[in-house]
Amino acid sequence: MKKILTLSLAIALAFALAVPALAITGDLTQDPTNPKTAPIAMDLQLFTAPEALGAGALSLSNVASNKMYVVNEVAFWGIALSYAVDDDEHDLTMKPSDYEYSDLIISCDAFALKDIAGSHAYEKEGNKKVVRRDKDLERPTLNSKGELVMQIPDSYWGKDFDLYFFGQGIVASKGVLKATLVKNSKKSWEDGLQIYKADGSLLYTVTDNGAGFTVYKGATDSSEYVVFSTDDNDEVTGIYVVDREVTYKNPIGGGGTIVTAIGGATSGSQYEADKKLYEGVMSFFGFNYDAEGRLLAKHFESKSNGLNLKDEVAINLYTGSIVLPDGPSVPKTGDSASLMGFVMIGLAIAAAFVVAAKKVRA
């Protein structure tokens, strides 16, 4: 029994010592942007048929909230991007650096996505009722991951404009169609990742220094900064306040970092100022332990003010595992004349479903 207790204590101690190695990563989840302050809104929807443009207006038919698909059925979808102006409804307090060069990313695990054709891209200006098809409009295109990606056109920021894109795919399984609007990560770091306070003042600027990261208090010309040095595996090898290395120890079982010295000093006004700066950075980014664990750009991005909007719709399947024979071929769309073809396909789908349902009951 004594040996078992000794072994248990040893294991518990090992886990306690291992905890700090993971905690440098902090929080990885960036908070969503408040829609009331966002300079753009996004709406992702499913439809029963392709869009039709007539007399300057889009004709759309949303699916029912309890819509159930069958394998090989065509799913029609669309997304609207609505730019906002600073008015009574929108308090656009976000900095341009937090939303310019943002990307739209659309993904789906229920059906394969395809490039958006020019005949399925539209724009509308302000309160005008006229919607224009714009074949020259920047459109989402497929990347190597099978996602549709597009940099949001910067020319519309602060203007009352709506953009619409439509697509379709053959359902292969249950899944989710997702859309995300996020600040482009590479652009965020070109002049330093800027992080603001609630009052709009600059709190920190984070830069990639080539051998780790530097966190400046305020702008990059600040004389107050903390440096995180990392190796080729992104493991933290040391932390410095300016050029003064932080010496610390981690209590067994966690509970935070205890600073024992900074630059060799253990007291004095410089030490107290350095310690305050160091602890402020560690606390803000959620780095409960230091100098152990991997440190990546996304760990800082999780605390940024960059644009982060998301929307998604579920693709649900009938539980009876009904599959349309061979599956319908997806016709070309883009004008109202093609709607009749989709009506015929809809009737064929309905007939096939009835036959399949009878076989299931039999």
C-alpha positions as CSV (number, residue, x, y, z in Angstrom):
1,M,0.0,0.0,0.0
2,K,2.9,2.3,0.9
3,K,4.5,1.7,-2.5
4,I,1.2,2.5,-4.3
5,L,0.8,5.8,-2.4
6,T,4.3,6.7,-3.2
7,L,3.8,6.0,-6.9
8,S,0.5,8.0,-6.9
9,L,2.3,11.0,-5.4
10,A,5.1,10.7,-7.9
11,I,2.6,10.6,-10.8
12,A,0.7,13.6,-9.4
13,L,3.9,15.5,-9.0
14,A,4.9,14.7,-12.6
15,F,1.6,16.1,-13.9
16,A,2.0,19.2,-11.7
17,L,5.4,19.9,-13.1
18,A,4.2,19.2,-16.7
19,V,1.4,21.8,-16.6
20,P,3.6,24.9,-17.2
21,A,4.9,23.5,-20.5
22,L,1.5,24.0,-22.1
23,A,0.2,27.1,-20.5
24,I,2.3,29.7,-22.5
25,T,-0.2,29.3,-25.3
26,G,-2.9,31.2,-23.5
27,D,-6.2,31.8,-25.2
28,L,-6.5,30.8,-28.9
29,T,-10.1,32.0,-29.5
30,Q,-10.7,35.5,-30.7
31,D,-13.9,37.1,-29.6
32,P,-16.5,37.8,-32.3
33,T,-16.8,41.4,-33.5
34,N,-19.9,43.2,-32.2
35,P,-22.2,43.5,-35.2
36,K,-23.2,47.0,-34.1
37,T,-19.7,48.3,-34.5
38,A,-18.7,46.1,-37.5
39,P,-18.3,48.0,-40.8
40,I,-19.9,45.1,-42.7
41,A,-22.6,42.5,-42.1
42,M,-22.9,39.0,-43.5
43,D,-25.9,36.8,-44.1
44,L,-25.6,33.2,-45.3
45,Q,-28.8,31.4,-46.6
46,L,-30.1,28.2,-48.3
47,F,-32.6,28.4,-51.1
48,T,-35.0,26.1,-52.9
49,A,-34.0,27.2,-56.4
50,P,-31.4,29.4,-58.0
51,E,-31.7,33.2,-57.8
52,A,-33.5,35.0,-60.6
53,L,-33.0,38.6,-61.6
54,G,-36.0,40.4,-63.1
55,A,-36.8,44.1,-63.4
56,G,-33.7,44.9,-61.3
57,A,-34.8,42.8,-58.3
58,L,-33.6,39.4,-57.1
59,S,-36.2,36.7,-56.7
60,L,-35.2,34.3,-53.9
61,S,-37.0,31.4,-52.1
62,N,-35.6,30.5,-48.8
63,V,-35.8,26.9,-47.6
64,A,-38.0,26.0,-44.6
65,S,-36.3,26.0,-41.3
66,N,-36.9,22.2,-41.0
67,K,-35.7,21.4,-44.5
68,M,-34.3,17.9,-44.9
69,Y,-32.1,17.0,-47.9
70,V,-31.5,13.6,-49.5
71,V,-28.1,12.5,-50.9
72,N,-27.6,13.7,-54.5
73,E,-30.1,16.5,-54.1
74,V,-29.0,20.0,-55.3
75,A,-28.5,22.6,-52.5
76,F,-28.7,26.2,-53.5
77,W,-27.1,28.8,-51.3
78,G,-26.2,32.5,-51.3
79,I,-24.4,35.1,-49.2
80,A,-25.0,38.8,-48.8
81,L,-22.3,41.2,-47.7
82,S,-23.7,44.6,-46.5
83,Y,-21.3,47.4,-46.0
84,A,-22.4,50.0,-43.4
85,V,-22.1,53.7,-43.0
86,D,-21.6,55.5,-39.7
87,D,-25.2,56.4,-38.7
88,D,-27.7,56.0,-35.9
89,E,-27.8,52.2,-36.5
90,H,-24.1,51.6,-36.7
91,D,-21.4,53.1,-34.4
92,L,-18.4,52.3,-36.5
93,T,-15.7,52.5,-33.9
94,M,-13.4,49.9,-35.4
95,K,-10.1,51.2,-36.7
96,P,-9.5,50.8,-40.5
97,S,-6.4,48.8,-39.7
98,D,-8.7,46.2,-38.0
99,Y,-10.9,45.5,-41.0
100,E,-9.1,46.6,-44.2
101,Y,-7.7,43.6,-46.2
102,S,-10.2,41.2,-44.7
103,D,-11.0,37.8,-46.2
104,L,-14.3,36.0,-46.8
105,I,-13.9,32.3,-46.3
106,I,-16.7,29.8,-47.2
107,S,-16.4,26.1,-46.4
108,C,-18.7,23.1,-46.5
109,D,-18.5,19.5,-45.5
110,A,-21.9,18.5,-46.9
111,F,-21.2,19.2,-50.6
112,A,-18.3,20.3,-52.7
113,L,-18.0,24.0,-53.4
114,K,-17.3,25.5,-56.8
115,D,-16.0,28.8,-58.1
116,I,-18.7,31.5,-58.2
117,A,-19.5,32.4,-61.8
118,G,-19.8,36.0,-63.0
119,S,-23.5,35.4,-63.7
120,H,-24.1,34.8,-60.0
121,A,-22.5,38.0,-58.6
122,Y,-24.6,41.1,-57.9
123,E,-24.3,44.5,-56.3
124,K,-26.8,47.1,-55.0
125,E,-26.1,50.7,-54.0
126,G,-27.7,52.3,-51.0
127,N,-31.5,52.2,-50.8
128,K,-31.9,51.8,-54.6
129,K,-34.1,48.9,-55.4
130,V,-32.2,48.0,-58.5
131,V,-29.8,45.1,-58.2
132,R,-27.1,44.8,-60.9
133,R,-25.4,41.7,-62.1
134,D,-21.7,42.4,-62.2
135,K,-19.5,39.9,-64.1
136,D,-16.4,42.0,-63.3
137,L,-17.1,42.0,-59.5
138,E,-14.4,40.3,-57.4
139,R,-15.7,36.8,-56.6
140,P,-14.8,34.0,-54.2
141,T,-12.6,31.3,-55.8
142,L,-11.6,27.9,-54.7
143,N,-8.3,27.3,-52.8
144,S,-6.4,24.1,-52.3
145,K,-8.5,23.2,-49.3
146,G,-11.8,23.3,-51.3
147,E,-12.8,26.6,-49.6
148,L,-14.1,29.6,-51.4
149,V,-11.9,32.6,-50.6
150,M,-12.0,36.3,-51.5
151,Q,-10.5,39.5,-50.2
152,I,-13.3,41.8,-49.4
153,P,-13.2,44.8,-51.9
154,D,-11.8,47.8,-49.9
155,S,-13.4,50.3,-52.2
156,Y,-16.8,49.9,-50.5
157,W,-15.8,50.6,-46.9
158,G,-17.9,53.3,-45.3
159,K,-20.3,53.2,-48.3
160,D,-23.9,51.9,-48.4
161,F,-23.4,48.9,-50.7
162,D,-24.6,45.3,-50.8
163,L,-22.8,42.4,-52.6
164,Y,-24.5,39.1,-53.4
165,F,-22.9,35.8,-54.4
166,F,-24.8,32.5,-55.2
167,G,-23.7,28.9,-55.6
168,Q,-25.0,25.4,-55.6
169,G,-23.7,21.9,-54.9
170,I,-24.9,18.2,-54.8
171,V,-25.4,17.1,-51.3
172,A,-23.2,14.1,-50.3
173,S,-23.7,14.0,-46.5
174,K,-25.0,15.8,-43.5
175,G,-22.9,18.8,-42.7
176,V,-22.6,22.6,-42.3
177,L,-22.0,25.5,-44.7
178,K,-19.9,28.1,-43.0
179,A,-18.8,31.6,-43.8
180,T,-16.2,33.7,-42.0
181,L,-15.1,37.3,-42.4
182,V,-11.7,37.9,-40.8
183,K,-8.8,40.3,-41.0
184,N,-6.1,38.9,-43.2
185,S,-3.4,37.6,-40.8
186,K,-0.4,38.5,-43.0
187,K,-1.6,42.1,-43.5
188,S,-2.2,42.4,-39.7
189,W,1.5,41.8,-39.1
190,E,3.0,44.0,-41.8
191,D,3.1,47.1,-39.6
192,G,2.7,45.2,-36.3
193,L,-0.4,43.7,-34.8
194,Q,-2.2,46.6,-33.1
195,I,-4.4,46.0,-30.0
196,Y,-6.6,48.8,-28.8
197,K,-8.4,49.6,-25.5
198,A,-12.1,50.0,-25.3
199,D,-11.7,53.8,-25.5
200,G,-9.9,53.5,-28.8
201,S,-6.4,54.2,-27.5
202,L,-3.5,51.9,-28.5
203,L,-2.6,49.4,-25.8
204,Y,0.0,47.1,-27.4
205,T,1.7,46.6,-30.8
206,V,3.1,43.1,-31.4
207,T,5.8,42.5,-34.0
208,D,7.5,39.4,-35.3
209,N,11.2,40.2,-34.8
210,G,12.5,37.1,-36.7
211,A,13.6,35.3,-33.6
212,G,10.4,35.6,-31.6
213,F,8.0,38.4,-30.8
214,T,8.2,41.9,-29.3
215,V,5.3,43.4,-27.4
216,Y,5.5,47.2,-27.3
217,K,3.5,49.2,-24.8
218,G,1.7,51.5,-27.3
219,A,3.4,52.1,-30.7
220,T,6.6,50.5,-32.0
221,D,8.7,53.6,-31.0
222,S,8.0,52.9,-27.3
223,S,10.9,52.4,-25.0
224,E,8.8,49.9,-23.0
225,Y,8.6,46.5,-24.4
226,V,8.8,42.8,-23.7
227,V,10.7,40.4,-25.9
228,F,9.8,36.7,-26.3
229,S,12.7,34.7,-27.8
230,T,11.8,31.4,-29.6
231,D,13.7,28.6,-31.2
232,D,13.0,26.8,-34.6
233,N,10.2,24.8,-33.0
234,D,8.5,28.0,-31.7
235,E,9.5,27.0,-28.1
236,V,10.1,30.0,-25.9
237,T,13.8,30.1,-24.8
238,G,13.7,33.3,-22.8
239,I,11.8,36.5,-22.0
240,Y,13.3,40.0,-21.6
241,V,12.1,43.4,-20.6
242,V,14.0,45.4,-23.2
243,D,17.3,43.6,-22.8
244,R,16.9,42.5,-19.2
245,E,16.2,38.8,-18.9
246,V,13.4,37.7,-16.6
247,T,14.3,35.1,-14.1
248,Y,11.3,33.2,-12.6
249,K,10.1,30.0,-11.1
250,N,6.8,28.2,-11.3
251,P,5.2,26.9,-8.1
252,I,4.4,23.2,-8.2
253,G,0.8,22.7,-9.2
254,G,0.5,26.0,-11.1
255,G,-0.9,29.2,-9.7
256,G,1.1,31.6,-11.8
257,T,4.7,32.7,-12.3
258,I,6.9,34.1,-9.5
259,V,9.5,36.6,-10.8
260,T,12.7,36.3,-8.8
261,A,14.8,38.8,-10.8
262,I,14.8,40.9,-13.9
263,G,18.2,41.8,-15.4
264,G,19.8,40.4,-12.2
265,A,17.9,43.0,-10.1
266,T,15.5,41.9,-7.3
267,S,14.5,45.3,-6.1
268,G,14.5,49.0,-6.9
269,S,12.5,51.4,-9.1
270,Q,13.7,49.9,-12.4
271,Y,12.9,46.4,-11.2
272,E,9.4,47.4,-10.1
273,A,8.7,49.1,-13.4
274,D,10.0,46.1,-15.4
275,K,8.0,43.7,-13.3
276,K,4.8,45.7,-13.8
277,L,5.3,45.8,-17.6
278,Y,6.1,42.1,-17.7
279,E,3.2,41.0,-15.6
280,G,0.8,43.3,-17.5
281,V,1.7,41.7,-20.8
282,M,1.5,38.1,-19.4
283,S,-1.8,38.8,-17.8
284,F,-3.4,40.5,-20.8
285,F,-2.5,37.7,-23.2
286,G,-3.3,34.9,-20.7
287,F,0.2,33.6,-20.5
288,N,0.1,32.1,-17.0
289,Y,3.6,30.6,-17.3
290,D,6.6,31.7,-19.3
291,A,9.6,30.3,-21.1
292,E,8.0,26.9,-21.5
293,G,5.8,25.9,-24.4
294,R,5.1,27.0,-27.9
295,L,4.3,30.6,-28.8
296,L,2.7,31.4,-32.2
297,A,1.3,34.5,-33.9
298,K,-2.3,33.3,-33.4
299,H,-1.8,33.4,-29.6
300,F,-1.5,37.2,-29.9
301,E,-4.1,37.5,-32.6
302,S,-6.7,36.0,-30.2
303,K,-6.6,39.3,-28.3
304,S,-6.6,41.5,-31.3
305,N,-9.5,43.8,-32.4
306,G,-9.4,42.4,-36.0
307,L,-12.7,41.8,-37.8
308,N,-14.2,38.4,-36.9
309,L,-17.7,37.6,-38.1
310,K,-19.2,34.2,-38.6
311,D,-22.4,32.6,-40.0
312,E,-23.4,29.1,-40.8
313,V,-26.4,27.0,-41.9
314,A,-26.9,23.3,-41.3
315,I,-27.4,20.7,-44.1
316,N,-29.7,18.1,-42.6
317,L,-30.5,14.7,-44.1
318,Y,-33.5,12.4,-43.9
319,T,-32.9,9.6,-41.5
320,G,-34.2,7.0,-43.9
321,S,-30.9,7.2,-45.9
322,I,-32.8,8.0,-49.1
323,V,-30.6,8.6,-52.1
324,L,-31.6,10.0,-55.5
325,P,-30.6,7.5,-58.2
326,D,-27.4,8.7,-60.0
327,G,-28.1,12.3,-58.8
328,P,-29.3,15.2,-61.0
329,S,-26.8,17.0,-63.1
330,V,-26.4,20.6,-62.1
331,P,-27.6,22.8,-65.0
332,K,-26.2,26.2,-65.9
333,T,-28.1,29.0,-64.2
334,G,-28.2,32.8,-64.3
335,D,-31.4,33.8,-66.0
336,S,-35.1,33.4,-65.4
337,A,-35.4,31.1,-68.4
338,S,-33.6,28.4,-66.5
339,L,-36.1,28.3,-63.7
340,M,-38.5,26.0,-65.6
341,G,-35.7,23.5,-65.9
342,F,-35.3,23.6,-62.1
343,V,-39.0,23.1,-61.7
344,M,-38.8,20.0,-63.7
345,I,-35.9,18.7,-61.7
346,G,-37.9,19.5,-58.5
347,L,-40.8,17.4,-59.8
348,A,-38.4,14.6,-60.7
349,I,-36.9,14.7,-57.2
350,A,-40.3,14.6,-55.6
351,A,-41.3,11.7,-57.7
352,A,-38.2,9.8,-57.0
353,F,-38.7,10.5,-53.3
354,V,-42.2,9.1,-53.4
355,V,-41.1,5.9,-55.1
356,A,-38.2,5.5,-52.6
357,A,-40.5,6.2,-49.7
358,K,-42.9,3.4,-50.9
359,K,-40.0,1.0,-51.2
360,V,-38.9,1.9,-47.7
361,R,-42.4,1.2,-46.3
362,A,-42.6,-2.0,-48.2
